[in-house]
Amino acid sequence: MSACPRESVESERDGMRAILGSYDSELNPAECSPQLTRRMREAEDMAQKAHAHSSEMEAQLSQALEELGGQRQRADMLEMELKILKSQSNSADQNFLFSKEEVDTLRLKIEELEGARGRLEEEKKVLAAQLERLTLQGDYDRSRTQVLHLSMNPAGVARQRLREDQARLQQECERLRGLVHTLESGGAVPAHLEGTTGLPSAKEVAELRKQVESAELKNQRLKEVFQTKIQEFRKACYTLTGYQIDITTESQYRLTSMYAEHKADCLIFKAAGPSGASMQLLETEFSRTVGDLIQLHLLQQDSPPAFLSALTLDLFSRQTLA
């Protein structure tokens, strides 16, 4: 391919030279005009330029052919690598599918093992709790523990003493049951039990009963007198102060004035401080109607007696005016 353009250019150049030579041979030197000489030189210059261009094109063509060969070689190498990668990809896909199945199987096995481990841990906790309980109860592992029995075992001695005490106490209980049954039926204490029981005789019991009855009668009379005195005291307080005082709950007292317009009109005081040293007025429907007296005598003067006196005068004046 590189020789064809060069041969054509050379053949054209030789043809032109032959034509110019034949033309020069036919003409005399005198007949040759400077114009023809100039055109001949231009033609030779053009031929040289064409030759140089042809050489340059041949060099570029050779370089392009070399590059094309290198590209083809590189393309062949890339094609081989692509085939290798495709074969590796196919084998990797097959291996991936196989390992995915294995992963699913292993996942199921792991879940089963986790469940089994959870059950075993629960059983372990239960067994540990049972072992601790048995250990606290005095049990032990007979396969790993040796028990030494002492000839004078303190525990055996204590158990024997406990059995003897139980037998003795059982006999004492039986004897006391018989004595209680005898006393409940009104009989006398047997002679063989009088010295051992330390209980009083039937005569002494009768005297004690009389003393108890006398004391109960005395207490009853004192209660009656006390109730009578309480009623007298309440009446005296009601007459002198004009208020009936009732204990509603612990540390609370309800005061009802004899001049109250309604039975529900009452005041409730609560004892506060040590031993009820101070009184606090609790809010009621009636206390809301005497706010002025509360403000003056309780909040400013801090005097419950003055408040009660002022309230008594106010209620009394209302009844008098009415």
MARKOL-22106 format. One record per residue: residue in one letter; x negated, y, z negated of N, C-alpha, C, O, CB in turn. Coordinates in steps of 0.1 Angstrom, whole numbers, plus 2048, in hexadecimal, padded with zeros to 3 digits. Glycine has a CB too. Example, Ala and Ser with C-alpha at 12.3 -4.5 7.8 and 13.67 -1.06 7.14 Angstrom:
2
a77C7C77B27857D37B277C7DF7B27727DF7AB78F7D37A6s7807EA7B97777F57B977F8007B177A80B7B07737FA7C7
! end
This chain:
322
m7F87F48008008008007F880D8007FC8178068098007F4s7EC80D7FA7E38187F97DB81B8067D78268087D98177EEa7DA81180F7D281281B7DA8188267D481D8307CC80581Fc7E78168267EF81A8317EF8298347ED82D83F7FE81682Fp7F283282A7F184182C7E48458307E384F8387F684881Fr7D984082B7CC84482E7C984083D7C38498447C183D825e7CC8358417CA83184F7D283A8597CD83D8647CD822852s7DE83D8557E684685E7E085385F7E085986A7F5847859v7DB8598547D58668547C886685D7C686F8657D286B846e7C085B85B7B485A8637B78598727B085E87A7AB84F85Es7C18518747C484F8837C985C8897C685F8947CF844884e7D18648817D68718867CA87A8887CA8818927E087787Cr7C187A87E7B58838807AD87F88C7A88878937AD882873d7AA87288E7A386D8997AA8718A67A38758B07A085E899g7B786F8A67BF8738B27BD8828B67BC8858C17CE86F8B1m7BE88A8AB7BD8988AD7AF89C8B27AD8A48BB7C08A08A1r7A58958AC7978988B17968938C078F89A8C878D8908A8a79C8888C379A8838D17A188D8DB79C8908E57A18758D3i7AD8928D77B489C8DF7AC8A98E07AA8AE8EB7C289F8D9l7A68AD8D579E8B98D57918B78DE78D8C08E579A8BE8C7g78B8AB8DD77F8A88E57828A88F377A8AD8FB77989B8E0s78D8A28F77918A19057948AF90A7918B391579D898908y79A8B790179D8C59057918CD9067908D590F7A78CB8FBd7878CB8FE77A8D28FE7728CE90B76B8D79117728D08F2s7738C290E76B8BD91A7718C39277698C593076B8AE91Be77D8C59277848CB9337818DA9347818DF93F7928C8933l77F8E092977D8EF92976E8F29287678EB9227858F691En76B8FD92D75D90292B75C90A91E76690E91875990C937p75090A91974E91190D75392090D757926904740911908a75192591975693391A76593491A76A93E916750938927e76B92991F77992A91F78092891178B92C90F77F920928c77892290877E9208FA78092D8F37779358F27749178F2s78B92F8EF78F93B8E878D93A8D978E92F8D479E93F8EBp78A9458D37899448C479693F8BD7959398B27859528BFq7A19418C47AD93C8BE7AE92D8BD7B29288B37B99418C6l7A99278C77A99188C779F9138BD7A29098B67A59138D5t79491A8BB78A9168B17909178A378F90E89B77D91E8B2r7979228A179D9248947A79198917A89148867A3932893r7B091689B7BA90C89A7B48FE8977B98F68907C390C8A6m7A98FC89E7A28EF89C79D8EE88D79E8E48877968ED8A5r7978F98887928F987B79E8F787179D8F086778B906877e7A98FE8747B58FD86B7BA8EE86B7BE8E98617C090686Fa7B98E88777BE8DA8787B48D18707B98C88697BE8D5887e7A78D487179E8CC8697A08CE85A7A08C585278F8CF86Dd7A28DB8577A58DD8487B18D68447B28D08397A78ED846m7BC8D684C7C88CF8497C68C18477CB8BA83F7D38D2853a7BD8BB8507BA8AD8507B38AA8437B68A083D7B28A985Cq7A98B283F7A18B08337AB8B18267AA8A981D7968BA831k7B48BB8277BD8BC81C7C68B081B7C98AB8107C68C981Da7CB8AB8277D389F8277CC8938227D188B81B7D889D835h7BE8928257B68878207B58888117B687E80A7A9887827a7B289580C7B18967FE7BE8937F77BE88D7EC7AD8A57FAh7C98987FD7D68957F67D98867F77DE8807ED7E189C7FEs7D587F8027D78718037CE86A7F87D38607F27D386C811s7C286E7F67BA8687EC7C086A7DE7C08617D57AB86E7ECe7C58767DC7CB8797CE7D88707CC7DA86B7C27CF8887CDm7DF86F7D77EB8667D67E88587D47EE8517CC7F48677E3e7DD8537DB7D88467D87D48447CA7D78397C47CC8427E2a7CD84E7C47C984D7B67D584C7AD7D68447A37C08597B2q7DF8557AF7EB8557A77F28487A87F884279F7F48617ABl7F38437B57FA8367B77F382B7B07F98227AA7FA8337C6s7E582B7B07DE8207A97E182179A7E38177937CF8217ACq7E182E7957E38307877F282B7837F48257797E283E782a7FB82F78C80982B78A80A81B78A812816782812831794l8038157948048067947FE8007878037F77827FC8017A0e7F38067827ED8017767F780376A7F97F97627E0808773e7FD80F76A80781175F81280876081880375680B81F75Fl81780576D8227FC76F81F7EE76A8277E77648267FC77Dg8127EA76D80E7DD76880E7DC7598127D27538007D976Eg8097E77538097E77448177E773E81A7E07358017F373Fq8207EE74582E7EE7408347E174283C7DC7398367F9748r8317DB74E8377CD7508327C37458397BB7408347C875Eq8257C474281F7BB7388267BE72B8297B57238107BD737r8287CB72882E7CE71B83C7CA71A8417C571082D7DD718a8437CB7268517C67278527B772585B7B271E8587CA734d8487B072B8487A172984679E71A84D79571483D79B731m83D7A571483A7A37058477A66FD84A79E6F482E7AB700l84D7B17008597B56F88647AA6FB86C7A76F285E7C36FCe8657A570786F79B70A86D78E7028767886FD870798719m86078B70185C77F6F98607816EA8657786E484D77C6FBe85C78D6E585F7906D786E7906D587378B6CB85A79D6D3l8767956DF8857956DE88A7876DD8937846D588B79C6E9k88577E6E68897706E58867696D888E7626D28837686F1i87A76D6D38767676C687F76C6BB8837646B286776A6C2l8827796BB88B77F6B18997796B289F7776A888B78E6B2k89E7776BE8AB7716C08AB7636BA8B575F6B38AF7716CFs8A175B6BD8A174E6B78A074E6A88A67466A18947466BDq8987576A38977596948A475D68E8A875968388C762690s8AB7666968B876B6918C37606908CA75F6878BD777699n8C375869B8CC74C69B8C974368F8D373E6888CB7456A8s8BC74068D8B97376828BC73D6758C173666B8AA733683a8BA74B6738BD7526678CC7516648D17506598B8760667d8D475366F8E375366D8E77456688F074465F8EA75667Aq8E273B66E8E572D66A8E172B65B8E97266538DF723672n8D57306588D172E64A8D97376418DC7336358C2733648f8DE7436458E674B63D8F474563A8F974562F8E8759644l8FA73F64590673864390572C63990D72A63190C733650f8FA72563A8F871A6318F671F6238FB71961A8EC712636s8ED7296218EB72E6148F773560E8F97356028DF738614k90073A61690D74061191573560B91B73760091474861Ce91672A61291E71F60C91771A5FF91E7175F591E713616e90A7195FF9047155F39067205E890871C5DC8F47145F5v90672D5EB9097375E19177365DB9197375CF9077455E7d9217335E492E7315DF92F7255D59357265CB93872F5EAt92871A5D992870E5D19217115C392670E5B99217035D8l9167185C490E71C5B89167255AF9167255A39017225BCr91E72F5B69267385AE9317305A693373359A92C7425B7l9377265AC94171E5A593B71759A94071658F9487155AFk92F71159D92870A59292471358692571057B91B703597i92072058A91C72957F92972D57792872E56B916736585e93472F57E94073257694472656D94872956294C735580e94371A57294670E56A93D70E55E94170B552945701571l93071056092671055592871B54B92771953F91871155Be92D72755093073254793C72E53E93C73153293373F54Fg94672854495172453C94D71A53295271A52695C71F545a94571053694070652D93870C5229397085169386FB534r93071652592871C51B93172451192E72350591E726521g93B72B51694473150D94B72850394C72A4F794F739515r95071C50995671250094C70D4F695070B4EA95C707508l94070B4FA9367054F19337104E693070C4DA9297024F8e93271C4EA9307274E093B7274D59397294CA92E7354E6e9487264DA9537264D195271A4C795471B4BB9607264D8e94F70E4CD94D7024C59427044BB9437004AF94B6F64CDk93770B4C092C70D4B79307164AB92C7134A09207134BEk9387204AE93C7294A394572249994372348D9447354A9v94E71949E95771249694F70848D95170748196170A49El94570149393D6F848C9356FF4829326FA4769346EF495a92F70B48592771247B93071646F92B71646492171E482a93C71B47294571E46794871245E94971345295272546Dq94B70746594E6FB45D9416F74559436F34499526EF466l9366F845B9296F44539276FD4489236F943D91D6F545De92A70A44A92871443F93271143392F71142892A722443r93F70E43794970B42D9456FE4259466FE419956709434l9406F442D93C6E84269306EA41D92F6E44129396DD430t9276F242291B6F541991F6FC40C91A6F94029116FE421l92970640E92E70D4029357033F89357053EC937718405q93B6F93FE9426EF3F69396E53F093D6DC3E894D6E83FEg92C6E63F39226DC3ED91F6D13F69186C83F19286D73E0d9246D04029206C540B9126C741190D6D241092B6C4417y90D6BD4168FF6BD41B8FE6B24269076AA4278F56BB410d8F36B342E8F06A94388E969D4328DE69E42E8E76B0444r8F06924328EB68642B8DF6804338D767942D8F667C429s8DF6834408D467D4488C66854458BC67F4488D767E457r8C76914418BB69943F8B969D4308AE6A342D8BB6A5447t8C269A4288C169E41A8C16924108CA6894128CD6A8416q8B86924078B86873FD8BD68D3F08B96983EC8A96823FCv8C56853E98CB6893DD8C56813D28C46753D28DB6873DDl8C06883C88BA6823BC8C46823B18C968D3AD8AD6893B8h8C76773AB8D16753A08C96753938C166C3918DA6693A2l8CB67E38A8C467F37D8CC6763738D86743748C468D378s8C467036A8CA6673608D26703578DD66B3528BF660358m8CE67C3548D668534C8DA6913548D469C3538CD68A33Fn8E368E35D8E76993678EF6A335F8FA6A035A8EF693373p8EB6B03608F36BA3599026BB35F90B6BE3578ED6C835Aa9036B936C9106BA3719196AF36C9256B036A90F6BA381g9136A236B91B69736691F69935792A69635391368A367v91569F34F9186A23419246AC34192D6AB33890C6A733Aa9236B634992E6C134993B6BB34D9456BE34792A6CC352r93B6B23579486AC35B94D6A33509596A334E9466A3368q94569C34994969333E94F69C33395969932D93E68B339r9486A733094D6B032695B6B632A9646B83229436BB323l95C6B93379686BF33C9746B533A97F6B83379676C334Ar9716A833D97C69E33C98069D32D98B69B32A977691341e97669D32497969C3169826A831198B6A630A96C69B30Dd97E6B43169866C03129946BF31899D6C231197F6CC317q9956BA3249A26B932A9AB6AF3229B76B231F9A16B4338a9A56A431E9AD69A3169B16A03089BC69E3049A468D314r9A76A73029AB6AD2F59B56B82F69BF6B82EE99E6B32EFl9B56C03019BF6CA3039CC6C43079D76CA3039BA6D430Eq9CC6B930E9D96B23119DF6AD3049EC6AF3039D66A731Bq9D86A82FB9DD6A32EE9E36AF2E69EE6AE2E09D369B2E6e9DC6BA2E69E06C62DF9ED6CB2E59F66CF2DE9D56D12DFc9EE6CB2F29FA6D02F9A066C72F5A116CB2F39F96D0308eA046BA2F5A0F6B12F2A146B32E3A206B22E0A0A6A22F3rA0A6B62DBA0E6B82CDA166C52CBA1F6C62C4A016B82C4lA116CF2D3A186DC2D2A266DB2D8A2F6E22D3A106E72D8rA276D42E3A356D22E9A3E6CC2DFA4A6D02DEA346C92F5gA396C22D7A426BB2CDA466C52C2A516C52BEA3B6AF2C7lA3C6CE2BEA3F6D82B4A496E22B9A526E62B1A326DE2AFvA486E72C5A516F12CBA5F6EB2CCA696F12C9A4C6F52D8hA606DE2D0A6D6D82D1A736D72C3A806D92C2A6B6CA2D7tA6B6D42B9A716D32ACA766E02A7A816E12A1A666CD2A2lA6E6EB2A9A726F82A5A7E6FD2ACA877042A7A677022A6eA7F6FA2B9A8B6FF2C1A986F82BDAA26FD2BDA886FC2D0sA966EB2B8AA26E42B4AA66E82A6AB16E32A1AA06D52B4gA9E6F129FAA26F5292A9D6ED287AA06EF27BAB06F7291gA956E328AA906DA27FA846E0278A7F6EA27CA8C6CC285aA806D926EA756DD266A686D826CA686CE274A766D9257vA5D6DF26AA506DB26FA4C6CE268A4D6CE25BA466E626DpA486C426FA446B8269A386BA25FA306C3261A406AD273aA386B2255A2E6B424AA206B224FA176B924BA306AA23FhA1E6A9259A116A725EA0C6B2267A006B226BA10699265lA156BB26BA116C6274A106D326DA0B6DD273A1B6C727FeA166D4261A166E125AA086E6258A056F2259A1D6E024Dg9FF6DE2539F16E22509E96E425C9DF6EC25C9EB6D8247t9EC6DD2679E36DE2739E76E927C9DF6EF2849E46D127At9F46ED27D9F96F72879F67052829F470E28BA086F5289g9F57082759F4715270A0071D2729FF72A2719E871C277lA0C718275A1871F277A1F720269A1E718260A21718281pA2872A268A2F72C25BA3A72125AA3E71A264A3673925AsA3E71F24EA4971524BA5671A24FA57726253A4971123CaA6071224FA6E715252A7372124AA7A72A24FA77709252kA7072123DA7472B234A6E739238A75743238A71728226eA6173823BA5A74423FA6074924CA6175624EA4B742240vA63740255A69744262A7774B260A7A755267A6B73826BaA7F746257A8C74C254A8A75A24EA92763252A9474324AeA8075C245A7E769240A7977324AA7D77E24BA74768234lA7176E253A6C77625EA7777A267A7878626CA6176F266rA8177126AA8C774272A9577F26CA9A788272A95768275kA9777E25FA9E788258A97796259A9E7A025BAA0784249qA8A796257A837A3258A847A9266A857B5268A747A1255vA837A0271A857A527EA937AA281A947B5287A82799288eA9D7A427CAAB7A927DAAC7B6276AB37BF27CAB579E278sAA77B726AAA87C4263AA07CF26BAA57DA26BAA27C2255aA957CC270A8D7D6278A957DA284A957E6288A7F7D127BeA9B7D028BAA37D4297AAF7DC294AB27E629BAA77C729ElAB57D9289AC17E1285ABC7F0281AC37F9285AC87DB279kAB17F127BAAB7FE277AA8806284AAB812285A9F7FC26EnAA27FF28DA9E80629AAAB80A2A1AAB8152A7A967FC2A3qAB58022A1AC28052A7AC88122A1ACC81B2A8ACC7FA2A7rAC8813294ACD81E28DAC482B290ACA836292ACD81C27ElAB7829291AAE834294AB18392A2AB18452A5AA0830293kAB48302ABAB78342B9AC483C2B9AC58462C0AB88282C2eACE8372B2ADB83E2B1AD984C2ACADE8562B1AE58372A9vAD184D2A1ACF85A29BAC78632A5ACA86F2A6AC785928EfABD85D2ABAB58652B5ABE86A2C0ABC8762C4AAA85C2BAqAC78622C5ACF8662D0AD88712CBADB87B2D3AD885A2D5tADD8702BFAE687A2BAADE8882B8AE48922BCAEC8762ACkAD28872B3ACA8932B2AC78992BFAC78A52C1ABE8902AAiAC48912C9AC18962D6ACD89D2DCACC8A82E1ABD88A2E0qAD98972DAAE589E2DFAE78AC2D8AEB8B62DEAF18952DEeAE58AB2CBAE68B82C3ADC8C22C8AE08CE2CAAE48B52B4fAD08BE2CBAC68C72CFAC98CD2DDAC78D92E0AB88C02D0rACE8C42E6AD28C92F4ADD8D32F3ADD8DD2FAAD68BD2FCkAE78D02EAAF28D92E9AED8E72E3AF18F12E7AFD8D42E0aAE48E62D9ADE8F22D3AD78FA2DEAD89072DEAD58EF2C7cACE8F42E6AC78FB2F1AD19012FBACE90C300ABD8F12F8yADB8F92FEAE58FE308AEC90B302AEF91430AAEF8F330BtAEF90A2F5AF79152EFAEE9212EEAF292D2F0AFC9112E2lAE191F2EAAD892A2E7AD29302F4AD193C2F5ACD9262DEtACE9282FDAC792D309AD092F315ACE93631EABC92430DgADC928314AE692931FAE292032BAE8921335AE6937324yAD9917329AD590E334AD58FF32FAD18FC324AC7911339qADB8F7337ADB8E8335ACF8E333CACD8E4348AE88E133AiAC68DC334AB98D733AABA8C833BABD8C1332AAD8DB331dAB88C3347AB88B534AAAA8B1351AA58B8359AC48B1354iAA68A534DA998A0354A9D898360AA488E35EA91897349tA9A89D36CA9D896378A9388B37BA9787F37CA9E89F384tA8788E37DA7C88537FA71889375A7289236DA7788438DeA66881376A5A88436DA55892370A5289637BA4F87A36FsA5489A365A4F8A8365A578B136DA538BC371A418A736BqA648AE370A6D8B7376A7A8B936EA7F8AF368A718B2384yA7F8C636CA8A8C9364A948D136CA908DB373A858D1357rAA18CD36AAAB8D5371AB38DD367AB78D835CAB58CB378lAB48EA369ABA8F4360AC78F9367AC78FE372AB190035DtAD28F735FADF8FC364AE590635AAE790334FAE98F0366sAE891235FAED91C356AFB91A353B0391535BAEA92A35DmAFF91E346B0D91D342B1692734AB2292634AB0F91F333yB0F93234FB1693C357B1693A366B1994336EB11949353aB1192E36AB1092B379B1E92C37FB2892737AB0991E37BeB1E93138BB2B932392B2F925398B3B92239AB2A93C39DhB2691C39BB2890F3A1B20905399B16908394B2590E3B0kB258F8399B1E8EE392B118EA398B078E6391B278E1391aB108ED3A5B038E93ADAF98F43ABAED8F23AFB068E73BBdAFC8FF3A5AF290A3A3AE9906398AEC90638CAF99183A0cADD90339BAD38FF391AC5903396AC29063A1AD38EF38FlABC90238CAAE90538FAA68F938BAA98F2381AA9912387iA9B8F6392A928EB38FA848F038DA7E8F6396A938E039BfA7F8EC381A718F037EA698E337DA6E8D9379A718F8370kA5C8E5381A538D9380A478DD378A418E8379A4E8D538FaA448D436EA398D7365A2C8D536CA2A8CB374A3A8CD359aA238DE36AA168DE370A0B8E1366A0E8E735BA158E837Cg9FF8DD3699F48DF3609F48D53559FD8CC3549F68ED35Ap9EA8D634C9E98CC3419F48CD3379F78D83329DC8CD33As9FB8C2334A068C132AA118CB32EA188D0325A018C531DgA138CE33BA1E8D633FA1D8E433AA278EB336A2B8D133AaA118EA33AA0E8F7335A1590233EA1890D339A008FA334sA178FF34BA1E909353A2990235BA298F635DA1390F35DmA3290B360A3E906367A3F90C375A3C918376A4B90935FqA4290437EA4490938CA52907390A588FD38FA3A902396lA58912396A6691139BA6690B3A9A5F9103B2A6C92039BlA6E9013AAA708FB3B7A7C9013BEA859063B8A728EB3B6eA7B9013CBA859083D3A929003D4A928F43D6A8090B3E1tA9E9073D1AAB9013D2AB490B3D9AB09163DCAB18FD3C4eAC09073DDAC99103E3ACD91B3DAACE9273DEAD69083E7fACE9193CDAD19233C3AC592D3C1AC79393BFAD591D3B6sAB99273C2AAD9303BFAAB93A3CBAA59443C9AA09283BErAB09373D7AAF9403E2AB894C3E0AB59573E6AB39393EFtAC294B3D7ACB9573D5AC69613CBACB96C3C9AD99523D1vABB95D3C4AB69663B9AA79693BCA9F9693B3AB795F3ABgAA596C3C8A9796F3CCA9197B3C6A8597B3C3A969713DBdA999853C3A949913BCA8F98E3AEA849933AAA9F99C3BClA979863A7A92983399A8697A399A7D97C391A9E97B392iA859713A3A799693A4A6D9713A7A6296F3A1A7B95E3AFqA6E97B3B0A639843B4A5E98C3A8A5298E3A6A6798D3BFlA689913A0A64999395A5E992389A53994384A709A2390hA66988384A63982377A59976379A51973370A6F97D370lA5996F384A51963385A4496638DA39963388A5895838DlA4596D398A399703A0A3197B39BA2597B39BA3D9733AFqA38986396A31992391A2D990382A2299237EA3899E393qA3898D37AA3698D36CA3197F366A2C97E35BA42991365dA3497436FA3096736BA3696335DA2F95E354A2196536AsA4496535CA4A96234FA5795B352A62961355A4D970348pA5794E351A64946353A6F94A349A7A94B34DA61937352pA6B94C33CA76950333A7D95D337A8995E336A71952325aA7596733CA7B974340A8497134CA8E97834EA7097E343fA7F968355A87965361A9595F35DA9F963362A8095C36AlA94955354AA194F350AAA958348AB695834AA9D943347sAA4961340AAC96B339AB3975343ABF978342AA497332FaAAB97934CAB1983356ABC97C35FAC6982362AA698835FlAB996F362AC396836AAD0966362ADB967367ABE95A36EtACE963354ADA96134CAE296E34BAEF96E34CAD695D33ElADC979349AE3986349AEA989356AF598F356AD9992345dAE3986361AE998936EAF6980370B00986374ADF986379lAF597336DB0196B36FB0C96F365B1896F368AFD95C36CfB08972359B1297734FB19983353B25985352B0B979341sB1198D359B1799935EB21996369B2B99D36AB0D9A3362rB1E98D372B2798A37DB34984378B3F98837CB2097F386qB3397B36EB40976368B48981361B54981361B3D96A35FtB4198A35AB48994353B4F99E35CB5A9A235AB3E99C34AlB489A2367B4E9AA371B599A4378B639AA37CB439AF37BaB5899737AB63990381B6F98F378B7998937DB5E981385
! end
